[in-house]
Amino acid sequence: MFPASPARLAVLDKLTMLLPPMQCRRLCQNACTSPIDTTPTEVAVLGDTGLLIASATAARDGGPRQGMCPALDRQGNCAVYARRPFICRFWGVVSWMSCPHGCVPEGGFLDDTTALNAMIDWSVIDETDAEQLGFARELRARVAVQAHLRKALIWRIFVYANASIYGPHDRMQASARLAQAMRQGGTRRTGRHNRRNRSRGAR
């Protein structure tokens, strides 16, 4: 199992603290379908629960889907709610992934720039390649000032986070839209980045 280093856990905790709290009414179980994007650090955090969440990468490459998340108990409650993955916490705290049952975060939705930066940081939490880390820093700087890139990245995150709804063609289109938006700003590493990280919605 991937070792969850204290430094990576600290980054994950810091990102989690950015998300506003929300009182869940426990009506959204139908949205809790795997595959669910998780980082190796998050897998390690959940390791002692004995749960195995279907691989997002395998499902998107045509492998079997697991269906409902195995963390749901018979009552439809999340058995690992306190340690749930970041993408699960992200659900409902931004306007473009709002809860269909009316649950809203305390203090209002997280602004797009903060939300996107958090997703970018989450997506490279276990990254060690200097080029990829540099790309993430560049992307963070650009989403703060480029509205077209924010829109493209939001759409790609949304499509990849809803793998049970959007198929391969939708994901390909979302990635192409993001690649085009990045080229408008002169990024030269788009292709490699997309190939390596297509299993992460934020990358």
N, CA, C and O of each residue as an XYZ file, in Angstrom:
812
protein
N       0.834     -1.201      0.000
C       0.000      0.000      0.000
C       0.870      1.252      0.000
O       1.923      1.280      0.636
N       0.436      2.270     -0.703
C       1.164      3.533     -0.789
C       1.271      4.158      0.599
O       0.254      4.331      1.271
N       2.494      4.502      1.047
C       2.643      5.104      2.375
C       2.104      6.536      2.415
O       2.461      7.369      1.581
N       1.254      6.802      3.382
C       0.716      8.156      3.551
C       1.687      8.953      4.416
O       1.663      8.845      5.642
N       2.526      9.738      3.790
C       3.530     10.493      4.528
C       2.851     11.620      5.313
O       1.813     12.129      4.892
N       3.434     12.011      6.450
C       2.881     13.119      7.232
C       2.752     14.403      6.420
O       1.797     15.159      6.597
N       3.719     14.651      5.523
C       3.669     15.875      4.715
C       2.461     15.862      3.782
O       1.770     16.872      3.648
N       2.205     14.725      3.138
C       1.071     14.633      2.234
C      -0.258     14.687      2.991
O      -1.224     15.289      2.522
N      -0.294     14.065      4.143
C      -1.505     14.134      4.954
C      -1.777     15.567      5.399
O      -2.930     15.991      5.481
N      -0.701     16.314      5.688
C      -0.862     17.711      6.086
C      -1.433     18.542      4.936
O      -2.278     19.409      5.159
N      -0.975     18.280      3.707
C      -1.511     18.987      2.542
C      -2.985     18.648      2.360
O      -3.801     19.534      2.106
N      -3.327     17.373      2.489
C      -4.715     16.950      2.350
C      -5.598     17.606      3.401
O      -6.709     18.040      3.098
N      -5.115     17.678      4.620
C      -5.870     18.330      5.696
C      -6.054     19.819      5.404
O      -7.124     20.377      5.647
N      -5.015     20.452      4.888
C      -5.085     21.880      4.570
C      -6.112     22.140      3.475
O      -6.877     23.100      3.556
N      -6.131     21.294      2.457
C      -7.100     21.449      1.382
C      -8.519     21.220      1.890
O      -9.449     21.923      1.496
N      -8.673     20.250      2.752
C      -9.997     19.960      3.318
C     -10.519     21.143      4.111
O     -11.716     21.433      4.096
N      -9.619     21.823      4.804
C     -10.028     22.969      5.620
C     -10.513     24.138      4.769
O     -11.218     25.015      5.269
N     -10.142     24.161      3.483
C     -10.603     25.232      2.597
C     -12.087     25.108      2.258
O     -12.735     26.095      1.910
N     -12.615     23.903      2.359
C     -13.988     23.656      1.952
C     -14.960     24.021      3.067
O     -14.780     23.580      4.202
N     -15.980     24.812      2.774
C     -16.940     25.203      3.810
C     -17.755     24.003      4.283
O     -18.064     23.114      3.490
N     -18.105     23.970      5.565
C     -18.922     22.853      6.074
C     -20.338     22.909      5.518
O     -20.844     23.970      5.154
N     -20.956     21.744      5.463
C     -22.309     21.668      4.945
C     -23.056     20.561      5.687
O     -22.528     19.463      5.864
N     -24.263     20.846      6.111
C     -25.091     19.868      6.786
C     -25.792     18.995      5.753
O     -26.742     19.429      5.101
N     -25.322     17.775      5.611
C     -25.875     16.853      4.620
C     -27.200     16.276      5.119
O     -27.300     15.840      6.266
N     -28.208     16.274      4.258
C     -29.521     15.734      4.599
C     -29.637     14.252      4.264
O     -30.702     13.657      4.432
N     -28.559     13.665      3.797
C     -28.491     12.236      3.493
C     -29.538     11.820      2.465
O     -30.243     10.824      2.628
N     -29.615     12.623      1.391
C     -30.560     12.332      0.321
C     -29.857     12.093     -1.014
O     -30.508     11.869     -2.035
N     -28.540     12.141     -1.000
C     -27.790     12.124     -2.262
C     -27.077     10.805     -2.513
O     -26.083     10.775     -3.239
N     -27.558      9.717     -1.931
C     -26.868      8.444     -2.076
C     -26.729      8.002     -3.532
O     -25.764      7.324     -3.886
N     -27.678      8.379     -4.366
C     -27.607      7.970     -5.771
C     -26.404      8.570     -6.494
O     -25.987      8.079     -7.542
N     -25.850      9.645     -5.917
C     -24.660     10.260     -6.511
C     -23.385      9.547     -6.073
O     -22.312      9.786     -6.627
N     -23.504      8.678     -5.085
C     -22.334      7.992     -4.533
C     -22.068      6.701     -5.308
O     -22.257      5.598     -4.795
N     -21.631      6.866     -6.536
C     -21.329      5.717     -7.381
C     -19.847      5.685     -7.680
O     -19.227      6.721     -7.922
N     -19.286      4.503     -7.663
C     -17.894      4.357     -8.052
C     -17.853      4.019     -9.535
O     -18.804      3.413    -10.030
N     -16.811      4.375    -10.268
C     -15.499      4.760     -9.746
C     -15.467      6.157     -9.142
O     -16.165      7.069     -9.586
N     -14.640      6.294     -8.122
C     -14.460      7.571     -7.437
C     -12.981      7.925     -7.478
O     -12.132      7.124     -7.089
N     -12.682      9.115     -7.947
C     -11.283      9.535     -8.014
C     -10.695      9.663     -6.615
O     -11.217     10.398     -5.776
N      -9.619      8.951     -6.375
C      -8.898      9.044     -5.106
C      -7.407      9.074     -5.390
O      -6.941      8.498     -6.374
N      -6.668      9.743     -4.530
C      -5.216      9.751     -4.633
C      -4.660      8.581     -3.828
O      -5.361      8.042     -2.971
N      -3.422      8.178     -4.083
C      -2.812      7.121     -3.272
C      -2.820      7.443     -1.778
O      -2.987      6.550     -0.948
N      -2.639      8.716     -1.440
C      -2.682      9.095     -0.032
C      -4.052      8.822      0.563
O      -4.158      8.337      1.690
N      -5.110      9.135     -0.196
C      -6.464      8.879      0.303
C      -6.748      7.386      0.410
O      -7.437      6.945      1.330
N      -6.222      6.617     -0.521
C      -6.369      5.163     -0.439
C      -5.728      4.640      0.841
O      -6.276      3.761      1.506
N      -4.562      5.190      1.181
C      -3.878      4.787      2.404
C      -4.679      5.174      3.645
O      -4.730      4.423      4.618
N      -5.301      6.348      3.603
C      -6.125      6.796      4.735
C      -7.283      5.834      4.978
O      -7.656      5.567      6.120
N      -7.846      5.317      3.887
C      -8.978      4.395      3.988
C      -8.543      2.941      4.140
O      -9.384      2.049      4.247
N      -7.241      2.702      4.151
C      -6.728      1.341      4.118
C      -7.230      0.438      5.226
O      -7.532     -0.728      4.973
N      -7.329      0.941      6.439
C      -7.714      0.066      7.541
C      -9.220     -0.177      7.619
O      -9.682     -0.885      8.514
N      -9.991      0.400      6.695
C     -11.434      0.148      6.679
C     -11.775     -1.130      5.927
O     -12.863     -1.685      6.083
N     -10.835     -1.590      5.111
C     -11.078     -2.787      4.335
C     -11.913     -2.559      3.089
O     -12.274     -3.515      2.403
N     -12.225     -1.305      2.787
C     -13.044     -0.997      1.621
C     -12.168     -0.879      0.382
O     -11.058     -0.348      0.436
N     -12.681     -1.378     -0.724
C     -11.991     -1.263     -1.993
C     -12.912     -0.557     -2.971
O     -13.890     -1.135     -3.444
N     -12.594      0.704     -3.274
C     -13.400      1.497     -4.199
C     -12.885      1.258     -5.611
O     -11.678      1.273     -5.851
N     -13.803      1.038     -6.540
C     -13.430      0.718     -7.921
C     -12.504      1.771     -8.497
O     -12.662      2.961     -8.227
N     -11.544      1.335     -9.286
C     -10.566      2.227     -9.892
C     -11.202      3.104    -10.959
O     -11.820      2.603    -11.898
N     -11.048      4.412    -10.809
C     -11.577      5.339    -11.810
C     -10.869      5.137    -13.147
O     -11.501      5.199    -14.201
N      -9.572      4.900    -13.105
C      -8.814      4.721    -14.330
C      -9.278      3.482    -15.088
O      -9.459      3.530    -16.305
N      -9.470      2.372    -14.375
C      -9.891      1.130    -15.023
C     -11.262      1.279    -15.654
O     -11.491      0.801    -16.765
N     -12.181      1.941    -14.951
C     -13.534      2.101    -15.473
C     -13.543      2.974    -16.715
O     -14.266      2.695    -17.671
N     -12.743      4.027    -16.704
C     -12.724      4.929    -17.855
C     -12.032      4.299    -19.054
O     -12.239      4.719    -20.193
N     -11.203      3.281    -18.790
C     -10.540      2.586    -19.884
C     -11.349      1.387    -20.368
O     -10.850      0.566    -21.138
N     -12.609      1.289    -19.912
C     -13.473      0.219    -20.374
C     -13.589     -0.951    -19.423
O     -14.247     -1.939    -19.747
N     -12.970     -0.870    -18.261
C     -13.049     -1.949    -17.291
C     -14.391     -1.965    -16.581
O     -15.240     -1.112    -16.841
N     -14.594     -2.925    -15.687
C     -15.889     -3.045    -15.002
C     -16.142     -1.905    -14.033
O     -15.215     -1.393    -13.406
N     -17.390     -1.515    -13.916
C     -17.805     -0.507    -12.953
C     -18.330     -1.220    -11.718
O     -18.920     -2.296    -11.811
N     -18.115     -0.619    -10.580
C     -18.519     -1.266     -9.348
C     -19.947     -0.918     -8.953
O     -20.575     -1.673     -8.210
N     -20.471      0.197     -9.425
C     -21.825      0.583     -9.038
C     -21.814      1.498     -7.834
O     -21.005      2.423     -7.762
N     -22.705      1.251     -6.887
C     -22.785      2.098     -5.697
C     -21.512      1.975     -4.870
O     -20.902      0.909     -4.792
N     -21.134      3.068     -4.268
C     -19.912      3.088     -3.462
C     -20.016      2.090     -2.311
O     -21.024      2.073     -1.605
N     -19.005      1.267     -2.113
C     -19.037      0.276     -1.034
C     -19.011      0.874      0.362
O     -19.222      0.166      1.347
N     -18.752      2.178      0.455
C     -18.748      2.819      1.774
C     -20.153      3.087      2.294
O     -20.323      3.417      3.467
N     -21.169      2.948      1.433
C     -22.548      3.165      1.874
C     -23.036      1.960      2.673
O     -22.874      0.814      2.255
N     -23.643      2.242      3.841
C     -24.217      1.152      4.623
C     -25.643      0.872      4.159
O     -26.098      1.464      3.180
N     -26.341     -0.005      4.834
C     -27.679     -0.398      4.405
C     -28.682      0.745      4.486
O     -29.699      0.727      3.792
N     -28.410      1.724      5.315
C     -29.284      2.887      5.450
C     -28.914      3.997      4.464
O     -29.568      5.039      4.421
N     -27.881      3.772      3.686
C     -27.457      4.771      2.723
C     -26.545      5.822      3.301
O     -26.332      6.860      2.675
N     -25.996      5.582      4.485
C     -25.070      6.520      5.103
C     -23.634      6.143      4.743
O     -23.320      4.973      4.528
N     -22.773      7.155      4.682
C     -21.361      6.911      4.381
C     -20.656      6.398      5.630
O     -20.616      7.080      6.654
N     -20.107      5.207      5.540
C     -19.444      4.596      6.688
C     -18.073      5.205      6.963
O     -17.499      4.981      8.029
N     -17.546      5.972      6.013
C     -16.226      6.589      6.197
C     -16.347      8.105      6.044
O     -15.422      8.755      5.558
N     -17.471      8.663      6.453
C     -17.755     10.077      6.209
C     -16.639     10.991      6.705
O     -16.278     11.949      6.022
N     -16.096     10.710      7.871
C     -15.046     11.571      8.432
C     -13.748     11.482      7.650
O     -12.910     12.380      7.727
N     -13.576     10.396      6.892
C     -12.347     10.201      6.122
C     -12.631     10.076      4.622
O     -11.796      9.565      3.875
N     -13.782     10.531      4.186
C     -14.162     10.402      2.775
C     -13.187     11.165      1.887
O     -12.584     12.144      2.326
N     -13.026     10.719      0.627
C     -12.089     11.368     -0.302
C     -12.442     12.835     -0.560
O     -13.569     13.275     -0.330
N     -11.464     13.556     -1.032
C     -11.621     14.993     -1.274
C     -12.722     15.277     -2.285
O     -13.485     16.227     -2.111
N     -12.821     14.465     -3.349
C     -13.836     14.713     -4.364
C     -15.237     14.580     -3.780
O     -16.160     15.258     -4.232
N     -15.408     13.717     -2.787
C     -16.704     13.575     -2.112
C     -17.010     14.824     -1.284
O     -18.157     15.270     -1.230
N     -16.004     15.378     -0.652
C     -16.191     16.602      0.127
C     -16.483     17.793     -0.783
O     -17.176     18.735     -0.400
N     -15.935     17.726     -1.997
C     -16.087     18.817     -2.953
C     -17.534     18.928     -3.454
O     -17.993     20.011     -3.817
N     -18.232     17.810     -3.467
C     -19.610     17.770     -3.934
C     -20.483     18.709     -3.100
O     -20.546     18.584     -1.877
N     -21.154     19.646     -3.767
C     -22.093     20.526     -3.081
C     -21.533     21.848     -2.604
O     -22.300     22.738     -2.236
N     -20.197     22.007     -2.599
C     -19.631     23.244     -2.045
C     -19.318     24.276     -3.124
O     -18.910     25.395     -2.813
N     -19.508     23.903     -4.404
C     -19.346     24.853     -5.508
C     -20.649     24.921     -6.283
O     -21.404     23.950     -6.322
N     -20.915     26.064     -6.901
C     -22.199     26.272     -7.557
C     -22.413     25.316     -8.723
O     -23.551     24.955     -9.024
N     -21.341     24.904     -9.379
C     -21.453     24.035    -10.549
C     -21.462     22.554    -10.201
O     -21.521     21.706    -11.091
N     -21.405     22.240     -8.912
C     -21.637     20.871     -8.443
C     -22.519     20.940     -7.205
O     -22.245     20.301     -6.188
N     -23.582     21.729     -7.315
C     -24.456     21.969     -6.168
C     -25.314     20.744     -5.863
O     -25.563     19.913     -6.737
N     -25.759     20.646     -4.624
C     -26.596     19.526     -4.188
C     -27.991     19.682     -4.784
O     -28.606     20.737     -4.632
N     -28.503     18.652     -5.458
C     -29.843     18.742     -6.045
C     -30.955     18.695     -5.017
O     -32.124     18.891     -5.351
N     -30.594     18.434     -3.752
C     -31.601     18.331     -2.704
C     -31.657     19.575     -1.820
O     -32.344     19.586     -0.798
N     -30.937     20.614     -2.215
C     -31.043     21.882     -1.523
C     -30.060     22.115     -0.401
O     -30.119     23.159      0.247
N     -29.152     21.180     -0.142
C     -28.144     21.411      0.890
C     -27.144     22.451      0.378
O     -26.661     22.349     -0.749
N     -26.840     23.436      1.196
C     -25.908     24.495      0.796
C     -24.827     24.644      1.854
O     -25.091     24.444      3.039
N     -23.612     24.992      1.442
C     -22.522     25.159      2.412
C     -22.718     26.400      3.264
O     -23.301     27.390      2.821
N     -22.229     26.336      4.477
C     -22.309     27.479      5.378
C     -21.477     28.634      4.811
O     -20.311     28.456      4.458
N     -22.084     29.808      4.729
C     -21.378     30.974      4.206
C     -21.408     31.096      2.700
O     -20.826     32.027      2.143
N     -22.085     30.162      2.024
C     -22.192     30.239      0.575
C     -21.187     29.355     -0.146
O     -20.300     28.760      0.464
N     -21.350     29.287     -1.451
C     -20.486     28.444     -2.273
C     -19.043     28.970     -2.294
O     -18.800     30.171     -2.176
N     -18.118     28.056     -2.445
C     -16.715     28.401     -2.597
C     -16.509     29.075     -3.957
O     -17.071     28.630     -4.958
N     -15.717     30.133     -3.998
C     -15.501     30.810     -5.274
C     -14.693     29.926     -6.206
O     -13.923     29.074     -5.763
N     -14.879     30.141     -7.509
C     -14.314     29.239     -8.511
C     -12.793     29.158     -8.458
O     -12.231     28.068     -8.568
N     -12.120     30.291     -8.291
C     -10.655     30.272     -8.302
C     -10.110     29.462     -7.134
O      -9.210     28.642     -7.314
N     -10.649     29.684     -5.937
C     -10.210     28.916     -4.767
C     -10.493     27.440     -4.951
O      -9.664     26.592     -4.620
N     -11.681     27.131     -5.486
C     -12.062     25.741     -5.695
C     -11.149     25.049     -6.699
O     -10.704     23.926     -6.466
N     -10.871     25.713     -7.809
C     -10.025     25.120     -8.835
C      -8.594     24.947     -8.345
O      -7.962     23.928     -8.622
N      -8.081     25.928     -7.623
C      -6.741     25.797     -7.074
C      -6.650     24.628     -6.108
O      -5.649     23.911     -6.085
N      -7.690     24.434     -5.313
C      -7.715     23.305     -4.385
C      -7.708     21.984     -5.139
O      -7.015     21.044     -4.747
N      -8.482     21.911     -6.226
C      -8.518     20.686     -7.020
C      -7.177     20.412     -7.698
O      -6.737     19.266     -7.785
N      -6.535     21.473     -8.173
C      -5.216     21.311     -8.795
C      -4.217     20.784     -7.765
O      -3.467     19.847     -8.041
N      -4.211     21.386     -6.586
C      -3.286     20.949     -5.538
C      -3.573     19.514     -5.110
O      -2.651     18.740     -4.853
N      -4.856     19.164     -5.036
C      -5.232     17.794     -4.672
C      -4.739     16.798     -5.727
O      -4.269     15.710     -5.393
N      -4.850     17.178     -6.988
C      -4.509     16.254     -8.065
C      -3.021     15.932     -8.129
O      -2.637     14.926     -8.725
N      -2.176     16.769     -7.525
C      -0.726     16.510     -7.558
C      -0.181     16.239     -6.158
O       1.019     16.373     -5.918
N      -1.050     15.864     -5.250
C      -0.622     15.681     -3.870
C       0.434     14.586     -3.736
O       1.271     14.636     -2.834
N       0.397     13.597     -4.634
C       1.373     12.509     -4.598
C       2.382     12.591     -5.740
O       3.167     11.668     -5.956
N       2.353     13.699     -6.462
C       3.250     13.862     -7.610
C       4.670     14.180     -7.151
O       4.877     14.951     -6.214
N       5.643     13.572     -7.829
C       7.047     13.853     -7.524
C       7.803     14.391     -8.731
O       8.921     14.886     -8.594
N       7.195     14.296     -9.913
C       7.853     14.766    -11.128
C       7.891     16.292    -11.148
O       6.854     16.945    -11.033
N       9.082     16.853    -11.294
C       9.263     18.305    -11.234
C       8.486     19.019    -12.330
O       7.948     20.103    -12.106
N       8.426     18.421    -13.507
C       7.716     19.061    -14.615
C       6.211     19.137    -14.329
O       5.567     20.153    -14.592
N       5.676     18.065    -13.798
C       4.254     18.059    -13.489
C       3.908     19.040    -12.368
O       2.867     19.695    -12.407
N       4.780     19.134    -11.381
C       4.559     20.096    -10.306
C       4.655     21.525    -10.835
O       3.908     22.404    -10.409
N       5.578     21.747    -11.764
C       5.687     23.060    -12.389
C       4.459     23.396    -13.213
O       4.004     24.539    -13.235
N       3.929     22.391    -13.890
C       2.708     22.592    -14.665
C       1.557     22.995    -13.744
O       0.777     23.889    -14.072
N       1.455     22.333    -12.594
C       0.388     22.658    -11.649
C       0.504     24.094    -11.156
O      -0.501     24.790    -11.014
N       1.739     24.539    -10.894
C       1.932     25.921    -10.454
C       1.524     26.897    -11.554
O       0.909     27.929    -11.284
N       1.869     26.564    -12.783
C       1.508     27.420    -13.909
C      -0.009     27.481    -14.081
O      -0.579     28.546    -14.318
N      -0.647     26.324    -13.957
C      -2.099     26.271    -14.108
C      -2.803     27.073    -13.020
O      -3.798     27.749    -13.282
N      -2.281     26.993    -11.797
C      -2.862     27.767    -10.690
C      -2.795     29.264    -10.991
O      -3.758     29.997    -10.763
N      -1.667     29.700    -11.496
C      -1.493     31.123    -11.792
C      -2.440     31.569    -12.895
O      -2.955     32.687    -12.858
N      -2.671     30.708    -13.869
C      -3.491     31.091    -15.011
C      -4.987     31.083    -14.716
O      -5.714     31.936    -15.226
N      -5.463     30.142    -13.908
C      -6.904     30.104    -13.641
C      -7.349     31.330    -12.853
O      -8.531     31.674    -12.851
N      -6.412     31.983    -12.191
C      -6.768     33.167    -11.412
C      -7.077     34.367    -12.297
O      -7.767     35.292    -11.869
N      -6.569     34.357    -13.531
C      -6.718     35.538    -14.388
C      -7.364     35.246    -15.735
O      -7.699     36.178    -16.466
N      -7.548     33.974    -16.081
C      -8.091     33.619    -17.387
C      -9.449     32.935    -17.246
O      -9.531     31.759    -16.892
N     -10.509     33.687    -17.527
C     -11.868     33.177    -17.349
C     -12.155     31.993    -18.269
O     -12.828     31.044    -17.866
N     -11.647     32.044    -19.510
C     -11.920     30.953    -20.448
C     -11.309     29.649    -19.972
O     -11.870     28.577    -20.196
N     -10.145     29.737    -19.307
C      -9.505     28.538    -18.790
C     -10.267     28.003    -17.579
O     -10.395     26.790    -17.413
N     -10.767     28.895    -16.742
C     -11.568     28.461    -15.598
C     -12.787     27.679    -16.070
O     -13.099     26.619    -15.526
N     -13.479     28.204    -17.087
C     -14.678     27.544    -17.588
C     -14.354     26.163    -18.148
O     -15.078     25.199    -17.897
N     -13.269     26.074    -18.904
C     -12.893     24.789    -19.493
C     -12.493     23.778    -18.429
O     -12.833     22.599    -18.531
N     -11.778     24.231    -17.414
C     -11.344     23.335    -16.348
C     -12.522     22.895    -15.499
O     -12.586     21.739    -15.080
N     -13.458     23.804    -15.239
C     -14.664     23.461    -14.488
C     -15.431     22.358    -15.215
O     -15.866     21.384    -14.600
N     -15.593     22.520    -16.527
C     -16.354     21.533    -17.285
C     -15.654     20.170    -17.283
O     -16.307     19.133    -17.174
N     -14.334     20.178    -17.404
C     -13.611     18.905    -17.399
C     -13.730     18.211    -16.045
O     -13.926     16.997    -15.989
N     -13.614     18.964    -14.962
C     -13.770     18.378    -13.632
C     -15.164     17.783    -13.483
O     -15.322     16.671    -12.979
N     -16.172     18.529    -13.923
C     -17.558     18.084    -13.793
C     -17.793     16.790    -14.570
O     -18.420     15.861    -14.061
N     -17.291     16.734    -15.797
C     -17.492     15.549    -16.632
C     -16.773     14.341    -16.033
O     -17.343     13.253    -15.951
N     -15.528     14.535    -15.620
C     -14.761     13.411    -15.076
C     -15.279     12.977    -13.702
O     -15.149     11.810    -13.334
N     -15.854     13.895    -12.955
C     -16.394     13.547    -11.639
C     -17.721     12.814    -11.745
O     -18.179     12.211    -10.775
N     -18.335     12.863    -12.911
C     -19.611     12.184    -13.131
C     -19.441     11.106    -14.198
O     -20.103     11.122    -15.235
N     -18.534     10.169    -13.914
C     -18.199      9.122    -14.882
C     -19.367      8.197    -15.168
O     -19.401      7.549    -16.215
N     -20.322      8.125    -14.256
C     -21.474      7.244    -14.480
C     -22.481      7.874    -15.439
O     -23.379      7.188    -15.929
N     -22.341      9.181    -15.714
C     -23.267      9.892    -16.597
C     -22.627     10.173    -17.952
O     -23.241      9.959    -18.998
N     -21.389     10.654    -17.922
C     -20.705     11.057    -19.152
C     -19.790      9.941    -19.648
O     -19.031      9.349    -18.881
N     -19.880      9.672    -20.935
C     -19.116      8.598    -21.532
C     -17.773      9.048    -22.075
O     -17.380     10.201    -21.898
N     -17.059      8.130    -22.743
C     -15.733      8.446    -23.281
C     -15.744      9.628    -24.245
O     -14.824     10.446    -24.230
N     -16.773      9.727    -25.080
C     -16.826     10.839    -26.037
C     -16.927     12.178    -25.311
O     -16.277     13.147    -25.703
N     -17.738     12.236    -24.258
C     -17.877     13.470    -23.476
C     -16.553     13.843    -22.826
O     -16.168     15.012    -22.807
N     -15.860     12.845    -22.294
C     -14.589     13.112    -21.629
C     -13.535     13.575    -22.634
O     -12.721     14.448    -22.332
N     -13.555     12.984    -23.833
C     -12.625     13.404    -24.862
C     -12.890     14.846    -25.276
O     -11.953     15.620    -25.471
N     -14.156     15.204    -25.408
C     -14.495     16.573    -25.780
C     -14.094     17.562    -24.690
O     -13.586     18.644    -24.983
N     -14.326     17.183    -23.419
C     -13.965     18.063    -22.313
C     -12.454     18.273    -22.255
O     -11.989     19.382    -21.995
N     -11.695     17.218    -22.495
C     -10.233     17.330    -22.501
C      -9.749     18.181    -23.668
O      -8.814     18.970    -23.530
N     -10.400     18.013    -24.827
C     -10.020     18.809    -25.999
C     -10.306     20.290    -25.769
O      -9.533     21.157    -26.176
N     -11.429     20.562    -25.110
C     -11.777     21.957    -24.810
C     -10.752     22.571    -23.870
O     -10.354     23.723    -24.047
N     -10.326     21.812    -22.876
C      -9.319     22.316    -21.943
C      -7.991     22.522    -22.653
O      -7.311     23.524    -22.432
N      -7.622     21.570    -23.507
C      -6.361     21.699    -24.244
C      -6.357     22.954    -25.112
O      -5.349     23.656    -25.194
N      -7.485     23.231    -25.755
C      -7.584     24.428    -26.585
C      -7.449     25.688    -25.744
O      -6.771     26.635    -26.141
N      -8.096     25.698    -24.579
C      -8.019     26.858    -23.691
C      -6.598     27.084    -23.203
O      -6.164     28.227    -23.055
N      -5.873     25.999    -22.953
C      -4.504     26.121    -22.482
C      -3.584     26.623    -23.594
O      -2.669     27.406    -23.340
N      -3.828     26.176    -24.814
C      -2.999     26.641    -25.930
C      -3.163     28.138    -26.173
O      -2.234     28.810    -26.620
N      -4.349     28.651    -25.874
C      -4.587     30.087    -26.066
C      -3.675     30.918    -25.193
O      -3.374     32.070    -25.507
N      -3.233     30.326    -24.087
C      -2.344     31.056    -23.192
C      -0.889     30.682    -23.362
O      -0.024     31.197    -22.653
N      -0.607     29.775    -24.310
C       0.786     29.460    -24.605
C       1.374     28.294    -23.858
O       2.590     28.108    -23.888
N       0.560     27.494    -23.183
C       1.102     26.334    -22.492
C       1.559     25.294    -23.496
O       0.828     24.976    -24.434
N       2.760     24.759    -23.315
C       3.312     23.818    -24.279
C       3.276     22.387    -23.787
O       3.615     21.476    -24.542
N       2.870     22.157    -22.526
C       2.962     20.812    -21.978
C       1.605     20.128    -21.876
O       1.468     19.123    -21.178
N       0.625     20.653    -22.549
C      -0.733     20.158    -22.440
C      -0.844     18.676    -22.764
O      -1.438     17.921    -21.993
N      -0.283     18.243    -23.891
C      -0.455     16.873    -24.336
C       0.052     15.855    -23.334
O      -0.662     14.914    -22.990
N       1.269     16.032    -22.864
C       1.829     15.079    -21.914
C       1.046     15.083    -20.624
O       0.787     14.032    -20.037
N       0.670     16.267    -20.185
C      -0.069     16.370    -18.937
C      -1.398     15.631    -19.051
O      -1.758     14.889    -18.137
N      -2.125     15.810    -20.127
C      -3.407     15.141    -20.303
C      -3.240     13.630    -20.378
O      -4.048     12.891    -19.815
N      -2.204     13.162    -21.065
C      -2.009     11.727    -21.189
C      -1.717     11.090    -19.844
O      -2.231     10.017    -19.530
N      -0.895     11.750    -19.056
C      -0.500     11.162    -17.773
C      -1.606     11.226    -16.755
O      -1.704     10.353    -15.892
N      -2.449     12.250    -16.835
C      -3.356     12.514    -15.733
C      -4.826     12.492    -16.134
O      -5.649     13.143    -15.489
N      -5.165     11.769    -17.170
C      -6.555     11.801    -17.602
C      -7.499     11.151    -16.599
O      -8.716     11.290    -16.722
N      -6.955     10.438    -15.601
C      -7.830      9.847    -14.600
C      -8.167     10.808    -13.478
O      -8.946     10.467    -12.588
N      -7.593     12.009    -13.503
C      -7.873     12.999    -12.482
C      -8.631     14.149    -13.087
O      -8.154     14.777    -14.032
N      -9.783     14.432    -12.572
C     -10.587     15.496    -13.152
C      -9.974     16.856    -13.080
O     -10.252     17.685    -13.946
N      -9.141     17.141    -12.082
C      -8.613     18.474    -11.901
C      -7.374     18.743    -12.697
O      -6.943     19.894    -12.768
N      -6.773     17.739    -13.303
C      -5.514     17.955    -13.976
C      -5.688     18.300    -15.418
O      -4.703     18.513    -16.125
